[in-house]
C-alpha cells in the first residue's frame, strides 16, 4: 500500500520527467499505456485553455497554419481568431449559411487540441491524473473515498475500472476531434441534452439511489470534456436552454438536477449565429451574449480563386483518379456563386452558400459521367454544355420576385449564361485580335461546329467528334492550341496553390489526362468566347455554332 501512496504522492508533487512533442504530449506517448506509466513520468494534464493557446503560439512561431482547411480568411477572420484564443475568449461566429463557421470550430479542435490520456472506455474523457491525490490513493487501495469537495473529477465507471485494474488501468491517447461535440440548436434540444440527466435504466440495473452519481448520464457538455463544444445557430436555442450555458462560460462549471455535485467540463464554447438572428433583440439572452466575449464576423470568399480552392477541397468525388477539373470550369462554377450573391432578385440576407457551388460541381461531374464517361470509357472532364445539370443544387431564396421553382430556374439560367460569358470572354481576350478575325472566314466555308454532351472529344470511327471537326478549322485549331497552353499554365499555378492549402491534386493535375476530352472542353471555352467579341464572331443555334 505504501508503495502506491508514495508513487502517487511523488508523481503529483514532482515536475514532469518527459519532453513534449506538443503541449501536454510526452515524447514516446505511444509507449505510455497505463495509469502506472502516467504516474511514473509525473504526467501533468494541461487545461483546454493551455492547450489551445500553447499550440497556437507554437504554430505561429513555426510558421504553420493553425486552421488547416480554412480558406480566404487570412486577412480578417484568422487574425480575429488568434486574438480571441490568445485572450482566452469563448467565441460567437456570426455569418450567413455556408461561411465555414462550424468548420472553424472543427479546425480548432483538430489542430489546436493536444492528445490526452483517458481511461479506456470512458464516455466523459476521464483523465485519471485529474483525480485529487487523496482520492486516487483511496481508489487504488480500494477503500472508500473521502471527497474533499463535491466536484466531479471522473465518472463512476472510471473509478470502478481503476479499482479493478489498479496501476494497470489501460489508457488511450485521444485527439481533439474525438473531444469535439456539435449541437444544432433545434426545438427538440433539451436542457438534459446539455447538462445530463438521471437515467432510470441505470437506477433499475444497478439498484442505485436516484440521487447517486451512478444514476447520472452525461450530457453533451461533459461528453466534450477537455475539448470543444459547438452550438450551431445559438439564437434558435430558447432562453431557458441558453441559461444552462451561463455558468460554464462565467465560472467553468455547472450543476444538474438535485445532484449535490459540481461539474467542471473544461470546454471551450464556439457558438454560431446568422446575422439576421444575431441582430434581432432577445434572440440571444443578454448575459450569454455578454459572456461570449469575442464576436467574429465571417464572410463569403472575396476572391474567385479562394472559392475555387474551397470547391476543390470540399467536393466529394468517388473515382478521383478518373476526373479532371480544368481551371476554367472551376472558375465558371465559382463565378456562378459570386454572381448569385450579388443578384438583385436573390435574398442577400439569407445568402448563397459556398455549398451551392460545391454541390453544383458534384452534379457537373455526375452529369459528365452520365453522358460520356461511363458509355465511352473516357476521362471525366466537364464542359460548358454540361452546366444545365446544376439546377437541382440551386439553393437560394428569391426576394423581389415570387419564390417559385420556375423563377429560380430562369434566374439560374441567366446566371449560368452570364458566368460562362464572363469567363470565356476573359480567356478569348488573351488571343490576338488578328487571329480571331480570321475565324469568320472558316465558318463561312464550313458553316457549323457541332457541340453536344453526347459527342466525345476524340473517337476515330465518328467524324463528328470534336477533334475530327477541328481539322476542318485550321485557324480555330491554332487558337485552341494556344488556349490549351494558357489553361495548362493556369492549371499548374492553381495546383501550386492547392498544395499550399494541403488540398489533394489528383483531380487537378493535368498529367495522364491530356486526351480528347480535355481538348473538347477547351474548344467549348473558345467557341463561347467567340460569341462575345466586339463584334461577335459566332452565334449559337441550339447545340451548334455558326458564323455571325
Wavefront OBJ file of the C-alpha trace (Angstrom):
o trace
v 0.000 0.000 0.000
v 2.793 2.411 0.909
v 4.453 1.967 -2.472
v 1.239 3.073 -4.221
v 0.869 6.022 -1.856
v 4.458 7.060 -2.420
v 4.197 6.718 -6.199
v 1.061 8.864 -6.384
v 2.406 11.491 -3.989
v 5.740 11.707 -5.784
v 4.038 11.976 -9.169
v 1.645 14.712 -8.041
v 4.317 16.745 -6.251
v 7.140 16.449 -8.796
v 7.881 18.118 -12.090
v 7.317 16.114 -15.308
v 10.040 13.684 -16.372
v 9.450 13.992 -20.102
v 9.951 16.291 -23.063
v 6.916 17.222 -25.179
v 6.023 16.719 -28.837
v 3.326 19.347 -28.368
v 1.767 20.812 -25.258
v 0.963 18.002 -22.818
v 2.020 15.192 -25.164
v 5.122 13.318 -23.983
v 7.722 12.174 -26.459
v 7.090 8.471 -26.906
v 3.478 8.797 -25.702
v 2.534 5.635 -27.609
v 4.537 3.630 -25.075
v 2.623 5.173 -22.162
v -0.306 2.757 -21.939
v -1.347 2.520 -18.276
v -2.111 4.664 -15.248
v 1.143 3.409 -13.736
v 3.053 4.709 -16.765
v 1.468 8.156 -16.327
v 2.375 8.283 -12.650
v 5.938 7.136 -13.324
v 6.630 10.085 -15.667
v 4.854 12.580 -13.361
v 2.358 13.419 -16.091
v 0.660 16.823 -15.790
v -2.541 17.304 -17.864
v -2.852 20.753 -19.483
v -6.195 22.574 -19.352
v -8.178 23.265 -22.527
v -7.066 26.895 -22.272
v -3.408 25.927 -22.022
v -3.708 23.527 -24.954
v -5.376 25.919 -27.393
v -3.235 28.910 -26.522
v 0.039 26.987 -26.245
v -0.425 25.103 -29.509
v -1.466 28.294 -31.321
v 1.676 30.065 -30.096
v 3.788 27.094 -31.207
v 2.246 27.035 -34.691
v 2.630 30.800 -35.152
v 6.279 30.600 -34.123
v 6.973 27.723 -36.522
v 5.038 29.293 -39.415
v 2.388 26.549 -39.514
v -1.236 27.129 -40.425
v -3.285 26.873 -37.199
v -6.542 26.385 -39.119
v -5.926 23.891 -41.898
v -8.843 23.713 -44.297
v -9.996 27.309 -43.687
v -9.530 29.321 -46.891
v -9.996 33.024 -47.667
v -9.894 34.344 -44.102
v -6.183 35.137 -43.722
v -6.614 38.925 -43.671
v -9.503 39.289 -41.223
v -11.103 36.220 -39.614
v -7.861 34.367 -38.807
v -6.289 37.383 -37.015
v -9.545 37.786 -35.065
v -9.490 34.095 -34.087
v -5.879 34.364 -32.969
v -6.615 37.426 -30.838
v -9.581 35.694 -29.210
v -7.687 32.476 -28.430
v -4.666 34.326 -27.064
v -7.085 36.319 -24.882
v -8.790 33.162 -23.584
v -12.176 34.010 -25.091
v -15.100 31.791 -25.967
v -16.334 32.571 -29.492
v -19.501 33.609 -31.288
v -19.075 33.322 -35.062
v -21.588 35.476 -36.922
v -22.195 34.829 -40.610
v -24.570 33.581 -43.273
v -25.012 29.946 -44.287
v -22.009 28.237 -45.832
v -19.289 30.504 -44.407
v -17.296 27.723 -42.674
v -18.385 28.675 -39.138
v -18.696 25.114 -37.865
v -15.655 24.124 -39.913
v -13.667 26.710 -37.928
v -14.782 25.065 -34.677
v -13.758 21.652 -36.038
v -10.441 23.075 -37.202
v -9.664 24.438 -33.727
v -10.451 21.025 -32.225
v -8.401 19.183 -34.824
v -5.365 21.464 -34.998
v -5.072 23.204 -31.619
v -6.015 20.491 -29.110
v -3.393 18.084 -27.818
v -3.749 14.350 -27.373
v -4.823 13.498 -23.829
v -4.698 10.178 -21.883
v -8.167 8.933 -20.903
v -9.172 5.767 -19.126
v -10.226 3.330 -21.827
v -13.969 3.184 -22.461
v -14.971 6.295 -20.515
v -17.648 8.464 -22.109
v -16.585 11.666 -20.363
v -12.919 11.648 -21.391
v -11.721 10.781 -17.879
v -8.077 11.718 -17.372
v -7.077 9.773 -14.220
v -4.459 12.323 -13.146
v -7.248 14.890 -12.678
v -8.482 12.898 -9.675
v -7.371 14.626 -6.435
v -4.340 12.920 -4.908
v -6.025 11.575 -1.767
v -8.993 10.258 -3.751
v -6.764 8.476 -6.270
v -4.792 6.854 -3.448
v -8.044 5.626 -1.880
v -9.349 4.268 -5.209
v -6.066 2.463 -5.951
v -6.173 0.924 -2.466
v -9.844 0.008 -2.982
v -11.099 1.853 0.082
v -13.984 4.268 0.367
v -13.099 7.705 -0.966
v -13.358 10.748 1.210
v -14.473 13.590 -1.035
v -12.546 16.786 -0.395
v -15.134 18.782 -2.367
v -18.405 17.916 -4.117
v -16.807 18.137 -7.541
v -16.941 15.609 -10.357
v -13.455 14.544 -11.362
v -14.110 11.226 -13.123
v -17.152 9.045 -13.738
v -18.231 6.182 -11.502
v -17.351 3.784 -14.328
v -13.823 5.186 -14.386
v -13.453 4.753 -10.620
v -14.619 1.147 -10.913
v -12.137 0.466 -13.705
v -9.264 1.868 -11.624
v -10.335 -0.115 -8.538
v -10.390 -3.298 -10.610
v -7.138 -2.761 -12.515
v -5.068 -0.557 -10.199
v -1.871 0.739 -11.845
v -2.502 -1.493 -14.880
v -5.598 0.536 -15.819
v -5.468 0.951 -19.599
v -5.411 4.427 -21.082
v -5.917 5.665 -24.640
v -4.499 8.873 -26.107
v -7.413 10.587 -27.845
v -7.179 13.517 -30.225
v -9.011 16.833 -30.228
v -11.541 15.849 -32.861
v -12.689 12.993 -30.610
v -13.436 15.599 -27.922
v -15.443 17.808 -30.284
v -19.217 17.867 -29.903
v -21.586 19.574 -32.336
v -25.099 20.626 -31.343
v -27.536 22.076 -33.864
v -29.945 24.295 -31.944
v -33.392 22.929 -32.719
v -36.638 22.959 -30.713
v -36.161 19.344 -29.633
v -32.824 20.055 -27.897
v -33.425 19.888 -24.145
v -31.564 21.155 -21.095
v -30.885 17.498 -20.257
v -29.140 17.082 -23.620
v -26.699 19.751 -22.493
v -26.141 19.042 -18.790
v -27.134 15.373 -18.473
v -29.909 13.643 -16.583
v -30.962 10.936 -14.149
v -31.028 7.656 -16.058
v -33.900 5.429 -14.932
v -32.364 2.377 -16.619
v -29.174 2.764 -14.576
v -31.254 3.020 -11.398
v -33.055 -0.242 -12.218
v -29.978 -2.148 -13.421
v -27.544 -1.058 -10.719
v -30.020 -0.612 -7.901
v -28.541 2.808 -7.090
v -30.293 5.661 -5.372
v -31.962 8.256 -7.581
v -29.525 10.978 -6.474
v -26.435 8.787 -6.557
v -23.836 9.905 -9.107
v -24.049 6.426 -10.633
v -27.585 7.234 -11.808
v -26.291 10.210 -13.820
v -25.901 10.087 -17.611
v -23.618 12.720 -19.071
v -24.903 15.358 -21.496
v -23.027 16.965 -24.361
v -21.146 19.404 -22.115
v -19.478 16.607 -20.200
v -19.016 14.402 -23.269
v -17.000 17.272 -24.752
v -14.839 17.491 -21.627
v -11.319 18.774 -22.273
v -12.497 19.710 -25.790
v -14.683 21.946 -27.945
v -18.463 22.203 -27.893
v -20.010 23.901 -30.922
v -23.550 25.301 -30.560
v -24.738 25.909 -34.125
v -27.402 28.630 -34.614
v -27.343 29.652 -30.941
v -30.182 32.236 -31.269
v -32.579 29.399 -32.149
v -31.985 27.844 -28.723
v -34.745 29.037 -26.408
v -33.736 31.254 -23.454
v -34.238 28.536 -20.797
v -31.702 26.334 -22.544
v -29.310 29.229 -23.128
v -29.268 29.797 -19.366
v -27.722 26.326 -18.931
v -24.576 27.624 -20.668
v -24.146 30.712 -18.487
v -22.269 29.235 -15.540
v -19.997 27.248 -17.874
v -18.949 30.435 -19.643
v -18.656 32.510 -16.487
v -17.259 30.045 -13.957
v -16.361 26.947 -15.958
v -18.844 24.764 -14.090
v -22.472 23.646 -13.952
v -24.854 21.618 -11.817
v -27.756 19.437 -12.838
v -30.938 18.255 -11.196
v -30.695 17.589 -7.487
v -27.144 16.216 -7.592
v -25.017 17.889 -4.889
v -22.105 17.780 -7.349
v -20.313 20.461 -9.362
v -19.274 19.504 -12.899
v -16.286 21.245 -14.494
v -16.263 20.225 -18.158
v -13.120 22.249 -19.069
v -14.539 23.044 -22.513
v -14.165 25.878 -24.970
v -17.505 27.066 -26.348
v -17.775 28.069 -30.014
v -21.267 29.260 -30.969
v -22.581 30.387 -34.349
v -25.350 32.748 -35.417
v -26.891 34.085 -38.597
v -26.612 37.904 -38.851
v -30.415 38.230 -39.011
v -30.866 36.375 -35.711
v -27.774 37.971 -34.179
v -29.172 41.485 -34.555
v -32.703 40.560 -33.501
v -33.332 41.770 -29.948
v -33.704 38.935 -27.458
v -32.583 36.122 -29.737
v -29.527 35.577 -27.536
v -30.134 36.368 -23.883
v -28.064 39.341 -22.801
v -25.939 37.611 -20.115
v -24.930 34.894 -22.597
v -24.381 37.445 -25.354
v -22.012 39.265 -22.997
v -20.146 36.157 -21.813
v -19.283 35.045 -25.354
v -16.507 37.572 -25.243
v -15.335 37.581 -28.881
v -17.883 38.050 -31.676
v -16.258 37.405 -35.057
v -17.888 38.149 -38.415
v -17.329 35.662 -41.226
v -17.972 36.252 -44.932
v -18.162 34.585 -48.315
v -14.952 34.259 -50.365
v -13.836 37.686 -51.548
v -11.665 36.316 -54.338
v -12.759 33.873 -57.020
v -9.515 31.917 -56.528
v -10.496 31.259 -52.895
v -13.912 29.981 -53.965
v -12.216 27.684 -56.475
v -9.873 26.319 -53.807
v -12.752 25.723 -51.385
v -14.733 23.835 -54.038
v -11.677 21.729 -54.905
v -11.120 20.935 -51.235
v -14.699 20.070 -50.344
v -16.047 18.377 -53.494
v -16.882 14.700 -52.992
v -15.712 12.502 -55.873
v -15.994 8.727 -55.822
v -13.442 7.911 -58.549
v -10.967 10.785 -58.191
v -8.341 9.164 -60.419
v -10.637 9.378 -63.460
v -11.689 13.025 -63.000
v -10.021 16.225 -64.161
v -11.378 19.617 -63.156
v -9.971 22.213 -65.577
v -9.327 25.633 -64.089
v -11.766 27.382 -66.466
v -14.584 25.077 -65.344
v -13.813 25.765 -61.675
v -13.670 29.469 -62.429
v -17.086 29.441 -64.114
v -18.629 27.490 -61.219
v -17.170 29.955 -58.711
v -18.396 32.860 -60.830
v -21.958 31.452 -60.724
v -21.923 31.581 -56.918
v -20.489 35.087 -56.850
v -22.974 36.448 -59.389
v -25.832 34.841 -57.450
v -24.745 36.600 -54.240
v -25.000 39.981 -55.957
v -28.139 39.279 -57.988
v -30.891 41.825 -57.248
v -33.642 39.180 -57.166
v -31.872 36.896 -54.661
v -32.297 37.381 -50.914
v -28.960 38.743 -49.717
v -29.878 38.310 -46.048
v -30.174 34.549 -46.470
v -27.096 34.433 -48.667
v -25.859 31.912 -51.226
v -23.856 29.197 -49.522
v -20.462 28.056 -50.741
v -22.069 24.622 -50.580
v -24.194 25.516 -53.602
v -21.038 25.705 -55.701
v -19.646 22.514 -54.180
v -22.846 20.544 -54.763
v -23.190 22.002 -58.271
v -19.662 20.851 -59.081
v -20.528 17.352 -57.866
v -23.597 17.330 -60.134
v -21.476 18.540 -63.042
v -19.120 15.602 -62.540
v -22.078 13.215 -62.299
v -23.570 14.635 -65.497
v -20.264 14.198 -67.335
v -20.133 10.586 -66.211
v -23.766 10.002 -67.185
v -23.476 11.411 -70.693
v -19.964 10.436 -71.786
v -17.563 8.829 -69.370
v -19.461 5.647 -68.490
v -20.630 4.901 -72.021
v -17.431 5.742 -73.888
v -14.910 4.983 -71.104
v -13.283 8.394 -71.305
v -11.885 10.695 -68.603
v -14.473 12.733 -66.699
v -13.784 16.312 -67.854
v -16.754 18.706 -67.628
v -17.630 21.208 -70.372
v -19.840 24.268 -70.545
v -22.560 22.226 -72.272
v -22.943 20.232 -69.028
v -23.758 23.263 -66.872
v -27.539 22.954 -67.210
v -27.324 19.982 -64.842
v -26.728 22.084 -61.727
v -30.331 23.286 -61.265
v -31.091 20.724 -58.580
v -28.430 22.338 -56.372
v -29.824 25.883 -56.738
v -30.118 26.702 -53.039
v -31.083 30.337 -52.875
v -34.173 32.304 -51.950
v -35.809 34.904 -54.189
v -36.825 38.247 -52.747
v -38.001 40.711 -55.391
v -39.972 38.160 -57.407
v -42.174 35.258 -56.357
v -40.031 32.454 -54.986
v -41.158 29.645 -57.290
v -39.236 26.810 -58.926
v -39.846 28.344 -62.369
v -38.460 31.713 -61.328
v -35.411 30.163 -59.671
v -34.871 28.032 -62.789
v -34.983 31.042 -65.111
v -32.787 33.218 -62.908
v -30.180 30.479 -62.532
v -30.140 30.024 -66.327
v -29.361 33.717 -66.708
v -26.653 33.486 -64.033
v -25.064 30.447 -65.718
v -25.069 32.224 -69.085
v -23.533 35.345 -67.528
v -20.812 33.335 -65.756
v -19.868 31.444 -68.932
v -19.846 34.725 -70.859
v -17.536 36.423 -68.344
v -15.098 33.520 -68.094
v -14.938 32.741 -71.818
v -14.540 36.446 -72.665
v -11.661 36.692 -70.175
v -9.814 33.897 -71.971
v -10.575 34.873 -75.570
v -9.178 38.346 -74.892
v -5.800 36.667 -74.365
v -5.758 35.729 -78.073
v -4.527 38.379 -80.542
v -7.394 40.074 -82.401
v -5.706 39.458 -85.754
v -6.011 35.702 -85.248
v -9.602 35.920 -84.088
v -10.680 37.906 -87.157
v -9.641 35.024 -89.441
v -12.143 32.672 -87.771
v -15.107 34.204 -89.566
v -13.873 33.090 -92.989
v -13.531 29.499 -91.753
v -17.112 29.438 -90.535
v -18.350 30.989 -93.770
v -16.917 27.967 -95.536
v -17.612 25.183 -93.037
v -20.839 26.633 -91.582
v -21.049 24.951 -88.176
v -19.180 23.264 -85.396
v -21.458 20.749 -83.658
v -21.368 20.828 -79.864
v -23.201 18.308 -77.707
v -22.877 16.478 -74.419
v -23.121 13.185 -76.280
v -20.260 13.927 -78.693
v -16.916 12.753 -77.354
v -13.674 14.628 -77.800
v -11.812 12.027 -79.818
v -13.316 8.981 -81.499
v -11.922 7.960 -84.878
v -14.931 5.953 -86.027
v -17.145 9.035 -85.755
v -16.196 12.124 -87.786
v -18.491 14.261 -85.617
v -16.163 14.066 -82.604
v -14.608 17.354 -81.504
v -11.041 16.732 -82.697
v -12.165 15.454 -86.100
v -14.294 18.558 -86.622
v -11.381 20.728 -85.563
v -9.292 19.523 -88.517
v -11.649 21.497 -90.820
v -10.868 24.719 -88.950
v -7.072 25.310 -89.059
v -7.277 28.832 -87.590
v -9.609 27.688 -84.820
v -7.264 24.760 -84.221
v -4.357 27.177 -83.796
v -6.326 29.268 -81.279
v -7.416 26.153 -79.369
v -3.780 25.013 -79.187
v -2.789 28.425 -77.822
v -5.662 28.284 -75.314
v -4.576 24.816 -74.153
v -1.190 26.327 -73.326
v -2.830 29.179 -71.388
v -5.031 26.782 -69.414
v -2.095 24.468 -68.734
v -0.083 27.333 -67.242
v -3.030 28.456 -65.073
v -3.703 24.872 -64.012
v -0.104 24.464 -62.850
v -0.334 27.669 -60.769
v -3.636 26.536 -59.287
v -2.119 23.172 -58.362
v 0.671 25.018 -56.528
v -1.915 26.991 -54.542
v -3.812 23.786 -53.777
v -0.651 22.174 -52.415
v -0.061 25.161 -50.128
v -3.523 24.554 -48.648
v -2.902 20.785 -48.463
v -5.682 20.088 -50.971
v -5.498 16.832 -52.920
v -4.394 17.460 -56.506
v -5.151 14.088 -58.076
v -8.148 15.559 -59.931
v -6.413 18.875 -60.684
v -3.123 17.713 -62.174
v -3.061 17.521 -65.976
v -0.668 14.582 -66.087
v -2.064 11.447 -67.807
v -5.371 13.203 -68.609
v -4.487 15.191 -71.712
v -6.854 13.410 -74.086
v -9.622 14.436 -76.470
v -11.988 15.243 -73.597
v -9.672 17.971 -72.348
v -9.402 19.386 -75.857
v -13.197 19.302 -76.189
v -13.609 21.323 -73.005
v -11.135 23.918 -74.312
v -12.902 24.026 -77.682
v -16.167 24.929 -75.989
v -14.376 27.626 -73.979
v -13.026 29.182 -77.186
v -16.319 28.913 -79.093
v -18.186 30.557 -76.219
v -15.606 33.346 -76.132
v -16.058 33.998 -79.857
v -19.732 34.736 -79.204
v -18.817 37.739 -77.055
v -16.191 39.520 -79.124
v -16.958 43.001 -80.459
v -18.469 42.443 -82.951
v -19.433 38.776 -82.256
v -17.674 36.253 -84.478
v -20.151 33.412 -83.857
v -23.693 32.884 -82.764
v -25.191 29.880 -81.060
v -28.028 27.908 -82.590
v -29.355 25.114 -80.428
v -26.293 22.903 -79.935
v -24.316 24.311 -82.870
v -22.151 27.332 -83.530
v -22.404 29.177 -86.853
v -20.895 32.318 -88.378
v -22.435 35.589 -87.232
l 1 2 3 4 5 6 7 8 9 10 11 12 13 14 15 16 17 18 19 20 21 22 23 24 25 26 27 28 29 30 31 32 33 34 35 36 37 38 39 40 41 42 43 44 45 46 47 48 49 50 51 52 53 54 55 56 57 58 59 60 61 62 63 64 65 66 67 68 69 70 71 72 73 74 75 76 77 78 79 80 81 82 83 84 85 86 87 88 89 90 91 92 93 94 95 96 97 98 99 100 101 102 103 104 105 106 107 108 109 110 111 112 113 114 115 116 117 118 119 120 121 122 123 124 125 126 127 128 129 130 131 132 133 134 135 136 137 138 139 140 141 142 143 144 145 146 147 148 149 150 151 152 153 154 155 156 157 158 159 160 161 162 163 164 165 166 167 168 169 170 171 172 173 174 175 176 177 178 179 180 181 182 183 184 185 186 187 188 189 190 191 192 193 194 195 196 197 198 199 200 201 202 203 204 205 206 207 208 209 210 211 212 213 214 215 216 217 218 219 220 221 222 223 224 225 226 227 228 229 230 231 232 233 234 235 236 237 238 239 240 241 242 243 244 245 246 247 248 249 250 251 252 253 254 255 256 257 258 259 260 261 262 263 264 265 266 267 268 269 270 271 272 273 274 275 276 277 278 279 280 281 282 283 284 285 286 287 288 289 290 291 292 293 294 295 296 297 298 299 300 301 302 303 304 305 306 307 308 309 310 311 312 313 314 315 316 317 318 319 320 321 322 323 324 325 326 327 328 329 330 331 332 333 334 335 336 337 338 339 340 341 342 343 344 345 346 347 348 349 350 351 352 353 354 355 356 357 358 359 360 361 362 363 364 365 366 367 368 369 370 371 372 373 374 375 376 377 378 379 380 381 382 383 384 385 386 387 388 389 390 391 392 393 394 395 396 397 398 399 400 401 402 403 404 405 406 407 408 409 410 411 412 413 414 415 416 417 418 419 420 421 422 423 424 425 426 427 428 429 430 431 432 433 434 435 436 437 438 439 440 441 442 443 444 445 446 447 448 449 450 451 452 453 454 455 456 457 458 459 460 461 462 463 464 465 466 467 468 469 470 471 472 473 474 475 476 477 478 479 480 481 482 483 484 485 486 487 488 489 490 491 492 493 494 495 496 497 498 499 500 501 502 503 504 505 506 507 508 509 510 511 512 513 514 515 516 517 518 519 520 521 522 523 524 525 526 527 528 529 530 531 532 533 534 535 536 537 538 539 540 541 542 543 544 545 546 547 548
